[in-house]
């Protein structure tokens, strides 16, 4: 995983969809932490599913992170993937009603 490239992609996604600078910073920071976790676990971002998110959450709890940090990071992850789904839907939209 190319960390620099992935972090740039994350920043681009949140810059596109988040109007609040505060939210952008918070979500980008949460995703950067998650990406570091994935890197150390040898998991590619494209292979992340619910099991990996849950494993990350449990890891944070085991390490003693505060609930607000955990909740914010999980929210960041879910927002990131929901924005990607929206982006893919828009890119695949052909303008015709079937």
CNS distance restraints for C-alpha pairs under 8 A (distance, minus, plus):
assign (resid   1 and name CA) (resid   6 and name CA) 7.67 0.50 0.50
assign (resid   1 and name CA) (resid  39 and name CA) 6.88 0.50 0.50
assign (resid   1 and name CA) (resid  44 and name CA) 6.35 0.50 0.50
assign (resid   2 and name CA) (resid   6 and name CA) 6.23 0.50 0.50
assign (resid   3 and name CA) (resid   7 and name CA) 5.97 0.50 0.50
assign (resid   3 and name CA) (resid  35 and name CA) 7.58 0.50 0.50
assign (resid   3 and name CA) (resid  39 and name CA) 7.93 0.50 0.50
assign (resid   4 and name CA) (resid   8 and name CA) 6.18 0.50 0.50
assign (resid   5 and name CA) (resid   9 and name CA) 6.25 0.50 0.50
assign (resid   6 and name CA) (resid  10 and name CA) 6.20 0.50 0.50
assign (resid   7 and name CA) (resid  11 and name CA) 6.18 0.50 0.50
assign (resid   7 and name CA) (resid  32 and name CA) 6.49 0.50 0.50
assign (resid   7 and name CA) (resid  35 and name CA) 7.92 0.50 0.50
assign (resid   8 and name CA) (resid  12 and name CA) 6.12 0.50 0.50
assign (resid   9 and name CA) (resid  13 and name CA) 6.20 0.50 0.50
assign (resid  10 and name CA) (resid  14 and name CA) 6.34 0.50 0.50
assign (resid  10 and name CA) (resid  28 and name CA) 6.56 0.50 0.50
assign (resid  10 and name CA) (resid  31 and name CA) 7.27 0.50 0.50
assign (resid  10 and name CA) (resid  80 and name CA) 7.44 0.50 0.50
assign (resid  11 and name CA) (resid  15 and name CA) 5.92 0.50 0.50
assign (resid  11 and name CA) (resid  24 and name CA) 7.86 0.50 0.50
assign (resid  11 and name CA) (resid  28 and name CA) 6.00 0.50 0.50
assign (resid  12 and name CA) (resid  16 and name CA) 6.08 0.50 0.50
assign (resid  13 and name CA) (resid  17 and name CA) 6.34 0.50 0.50
assign (resid  13 and name CA) (resid  80 and name CA) 7.24 0.50 0.50
assign (resid  13 and name CA) (resid  83 and name CA) 7.18 0.50 0.50
assign (resid  13 and name CA) (resid  84 and name CA) 7.67 0.50 0.50
assign (resid  14 and name CA) (resid  18 and name CA) 5.36 0.50 0.50
assign (resid  14 and name CA) (resid  24 and name CA) 5.70 0.50 0.50
assign (resid  14 and name CA) (resid  27 and name CA) 7.36 0.50 0.50
assign (resid  14 and name CA) (resid  28 and name CA) 6.99 0.50 0.50
assign (resid  14 and name CA) (resid  80 and name CA) 7.31 0.50 0.50
assign (resid  15 and name CA) (resid  19 and name CA) 7.42 0.50 0.50
assign (resid  15 and name CA) (resid  24 and name CA) 6.47 0.50 0.50
assign (resid  17 and name CA) (resid  83 and name CA) 7.22 0.50 0.50
assign (resid  18 and name CA) (resid  23 and name CA) 6.74 0.50 0.50
assign (resid  18 and name CA) (resid  24 and name CA) 5.96 0.50 0.50
assign (resid  19 and name CA) (resid  23 and name CA) 7.86 0.50 0.50
assign (resid  19 and name CA) (resid  24 and name CA) 7.67 0.50 0.50
assign (resid  20 and name CA) (resid  24 and name CA) 6.30 0.50 0.50
assign (resid  21 and name CA) (resid  25 and name CA) 6.24 0.50 0.50
assign (resid  22 and name CA) (resid  26 and name CA) 6.20 0.50 0.50
assign (resid  23 and name CA) (resid  27 and name CA) 5.88 0.50 0.50
assign (resid  24 and name CA) (resid  28 and name CA) 5.88 0.50 0.50
assign (resid  25 and name CA) (resid  29 and name CA) 5.99 0.50 0.50
assign (resid  26 and name CA) (resid  30 and name CA) 6.21 0.50 0.50
assign (resid  26 and name CA) (resid  72 and name CA) 7.68 0.50 0.50
assign (resid  26 and name CA) (resid  76 and name CA) 7.82 0.50 0.50
assign (resid  27 and name CA) (resid  31 and name CA) 6.13 0.50 0.50
assign (resid  27 and name CA) (resid  72 and name CA) 7.50 0.50 0.50
assign (resid  27 and name CA) (resid  73 and name CA) 7.12 0.50 0.50
assign (resid  27 and name CA) (resid  75 and name CA) 7.81 0.50 0.50
assign (resid  27 and name CA) (resid  76 and name CA) 4.73 0.50 0.50
assign (resid  27 and name CA) (resid  77 and name CA) 7.90 0.50 0.50
assign (resid  28 and name CA) (resid  32 and name CA) 6.05 0.50 0.50
assign (resid  28 and name CA) (resid  76 and name CA) 7.38 0.50 0.50
assign (resid  29 and name CA) (resid  33 and name CA) 6.36 0.50 0.50
assign (resid  30 and name CA) (resid  34 and name CA) 6.36 0.50 0.50
assign (resid  30 and name CA) (resid  72 and name CA) 6.77 0.50 0.50
assign (resid  30 and name CA) (resid  73 and name CA) 4.40 0.50 0.50
assign (resid  30 and name CA) (resid  74 and name CA) 7.71 0.50 0.50
assign (resid  30 and name CA) (resid  76 and name CA) 5.76 0.50 0.50
assign (resid  30 and name CA) (resid  77 and name CA) 7.43 0.50 0.50
assign (resid  31 and name CA) (resid  35 and name CA) 5.99 0.50 0.50
assign (resid  31 and name CA) (resid  73 and name CA) 6.65 0.50 0.50
assign (resid  31 and name CA) (resid  76 and name CA) 6.05 0.50 0.50
assign (resid  31 and name CA) (resid  77 and name CA) 6.07 0.50 0.50
assign (resid  31 and name CA) (resid  80 and name CA) 7.99 0.50 0.50
assign (resid  32 and name CA) (resid  36 and name CA) 6.25 0.50 0.50
assign (resid  33 and name CA) (resid  37 and name CA) 6.39 0.50 0.50
assign (resid  33 and name CA) (resid  73 and name CA) 7.82 0.50 0.50
assign (resid  34 and name CA) (resid  38 and name CA) 6.23 0.50 0.50
assign (resid  34 and name CA) (resid  56 and name CA) 7.58 0.50 0.50
assign (resid  34 and name CA) (resid  73 and name CA) 7.41 0.50 0.50
assign (resid  34 and name CA) (resid  77 and name CA) 7.71 0.50 0.50
assign (resid  35 and name CA) (resid  39 and name CA) 6.05 0.50 0.50
assign (resid  35 and name CA) (resid  45 and name CA) 7.40 0.50 0.50
assign (resid  36 and name CA) (resid  40 and name CA) 6.31 0.50 0.50
assign (resid  37 and name CA) (resid  41 and name CA) 6.22 0.50 0.50
assign (resid  37 and name CA) (resid  56 and name CA) 7.46 0.50 0.50
assign (resid  38 and name CA) (resid  42 and name CA) 5.94 0.50 0.50
assign (resid  38 and name CA) (resid  43 and name CA) 4.96 0.50 0.50
assign (resid  38 and name CA) (resid  44 and name CA) 6.67 0.50 0.50
assign (resid  38 and name CA) (resid  45 and name CA) 7.16 0.50 0.50
assign (resid  39 and name CA) (resid  43 and name CA) 6.15 0.50 0.50
assign (resid  39 and name CA) (resid  44 and name CA) 7.36 0.50 0.50
assign (resid  43 and name CA) (resid  47 and name CA) 6.75 0.50 0.50
assign (resid  43 and name CA) (resid  48 and name CA) 7.43 0.50 0.50
assign (resid  44 and name CA) (resid  48 and name CA) 6.97 0.50 0.50
assign (resid  48 and name CA) (resid  52 and name CA) 5.73 0.50 0.50
assign (resid  48 and name CA) (resid  53 and name CA) 7.18 0.50 0.50
assign (resid  49 and name CA) (resid  53 and name CA) 6.49 0.50 0.50
assign (resid  50 and name CA) (resid  54 and name CA) 6.14 0.50 0.50
assign (resid  51 and name CA) (resid  55 and name CA) 6.09 0.50 0.50
assign (resid  52 and name CA) (resid  56 and name CA) 6.11 0.50 0.50
assign (resid  53 and name CA) (resid  57 and name CA) 6.23 0.50 0.50
assign (resid  53 and name CA) (resid  74 and name CA) 7.44 0.50 0.50
assign (resid  53 and name CA) (resid  77 and name CA) 7.95 0.50 0.50
assign (resid  54 and name CA) (resid  58 and name CA) 6.19 0.50 0.50
assign (resid  55 and name CA) (resid  59 and name CA) 6.11 0.50 0.50
assign (resid  56 and name CA) (resid  60 and name CA) 6.29 0.50 0.50
assign (resid  57 and name CA) (resid  61 and name CA) 6.35 0.50 0.50
assign (resid  57 and name CA) (resid  70 and name CA) 6.64 0.50 0.50
assign (resid  57 and name CA) (resid  74 and name CA) 7.25 0.50 0.50
assign (resid  58 and name CA) (resid  62 and name CA) 6.11 0.50 0.50
assign (resid  59 and name CA) (resid  63 and name CA) 6.22 0.50 0.50
assign (resid  60 and name CA) (resid  64 and name CA) 6.38 0.50 0.50
assign (resid  60 and name CA) (resid  65 and name CA) 5.54 0.50 0.50
assign (resid  60 and name CA) (resid  70 and name CA) 6.65 0.50 0.50
assign (resid  61 and name CA) (resid  65 and name CA) 5.75 0.50 0.50
assign (resid  61 and name CA) (resid  66 and name CA) 7.67 0.50 0.50
assign (resid  61 and name CA) (resid  67 and name CA) 7.87 0.50 0.50
assign (resid  61 and name CA) (resid  70 and name CA) 7.59 0.50 0.50
assign (resid  65 and name CA) (resid  69 and name CA) 6.57 0.50 0.50
assign (resid  65 and name CA) (resid  70 and name CA) 6.73 0.50 0.50
assign (resid  66 and name CA) (resid  70 and name CA) 6.47 0.50 0.50
assign (resid  67 and name CA) (resid  71 and name CA) 5.95 0.50 0.50
assign (resid  68 and name CA) (resid  72 and name CA) 6.06 0.50 0.50
assign (resid  69 and name CA) (resid  73 and name CA) 6.18 0.50 0.50
assign (resid  70 and name CA) (resid  74 and name CA) 6.14 0.50 0.50
assign (resid  71 and name CA) (resid  75 and name CA) 6.04 0.50 0.50
assign (resid  72 and name CA) (resid  76 and name CA) 6.10 0.50 0.50
assign (resid  73 and name CA) (resid  77 and name CA) 6.31 0.50 0.50
assign (resid  74 and name CA) (resid  78 and name CA) 6.27 0.50 0.50
assign (resid  75 and name CA) (resid  79 and name CA) 6.04 0.50 0.50
assign (resid  76 and name CA) (resid  80 and name CA) 6.05 0.50 0.50
assign (resid  77 and name CA) (resid  81 and name CA) 6.37 0.50 0.50
assign (resid  78 and name CA) (resid  82 and name CA) 6.09 0.50 0.50
assign (resid  79 and name CA) (resid  83 and name CA) 6.03 0.50 0.50
assign (resid  80 and name CA) (resid  84 and name CA) 6.31 0.50 0.50
assign (resid  81 and name CA) (resid  85 and name CA) 6.23 0.50 0.50
assign (resid  82 and name CA) (resid  86 and name CA) 6.28 0.50 0.50
assign (resid  83 and name CA) (resid  87 and name CA) 6.08 0.50 0.50
assign (resid  84 and name CA) (resid  88 and name CA) 6.09 0.50 0.50
assign (resid  85 and name CA) (resid  89 and name CA) 6.09 0.50 0.50
assign (resid  86 and name CA) (resid  90 and name CA) 6.18 0.50 0.50
assign (resid  87 and name CA) (resid  91 and name CA) 6.09 0.50 0.50
assign (resid  88 and name CA) (resid  92 and name CA) 6.08 0.50 0.50
assign (resid  89 and name CA) (resid  93 and name CA) 6.12 0.50 0.50
